[in-house]
Amino acid sequence: MEYGSKARIGYVAVLLCIFLSFFTYSAMAQCSLEESRALLKFKSVVLDPRDDLGDWGPESGNCCGWRGVLCSRSGVGGIDLDLDVPIRGRTVTIDPNNPQALVIAYEALSKLSQLVIFRTNWVSWRGPLPLRELSKLPLREIVIRNGDIGNQGRFGGSLQNDISNFAGTLEILVIQGSSYNTGLPSALCKLKNLKELEVSQSWIPNLGPACLGSLTSLEKVRMQMNRKATGGLPTWPTRLPNLKVLDFSNNAHSGSIPAQYGRLANVQLSLAGNRLSSRIPPALSGKPESTFRPGNEGLCGAPLQACPA
């Protein structure tokens, strides 16, 4: 085995050991009484028709064994509620009939002082994300999948300017499959440690603001399947020196591919499923055809068919 291969294997092994040492369900992983009370307070103001949180209870003992609760040796370090697809709306939902439910739920979460990971899938927030409350925590990752972030359940949603409160910690921000239907706030541009940004399967009208190009730590940008995102492709990603993945596929972009995209020759690029036309920048000629197809019937030039003379 070559030295490079051994080094890579050793590197992966070290990362795995770090992960396992942090998030472990061993007997050494114990949550505090305050953390248990905070989680139960959160549960008290949600509707849970399928009993997804059925093992959350004082009789269940150590909360590190509860569904979706991730623990380190010092307590609760993450929440990862990855629920099943709802049938007829049957999923965990902040109680819409309790006017104080949102406040109580968010204040309860803010008591988890060691929380670095916050992920939910198929949890309906029935209101804005609790960014002000959560910003009291050392969060590195916020992932919201398939959860309305509108105003008390009405269609529509947005990301508040409070997102800037995470400027010193947040590395991953994912909002997928939400009711998001306004532009992204310029406050995002203060997240100087952000490495991964995804806003997908939403109703955002554009993929701005342009100041996102100042987030030099960004490595992965995924903004796909946003059918209200029209107009030309934004050029701010071409200013990201550490970019590895850019996915703008299955939006509603039109016009030509900006010449600046030639700087993305070494980036994993996805532009398929749009309405782009004109000549592909020559620097992208080495990309696979799947970078641009299906869709974009008006594009020409390598790796697609030659442009008309």
Helices and strands as residue ranges (DSSP letters): H 3-22, H 33-43, E 46-47, G 58-60, G 63-65, E 69-72, E 75-82, E 93-94, H 101-109, E 117-121, H 131-134, E 141-145, G 161-166, E 172-176, G 186-190, E 196-200, G 210-214, E 220-222, E 230-231, G 236-239, E 245-247, E 252-255, G 259-264, E 268-270, E 275-279, G 282-284, G 289-291, E 298-300
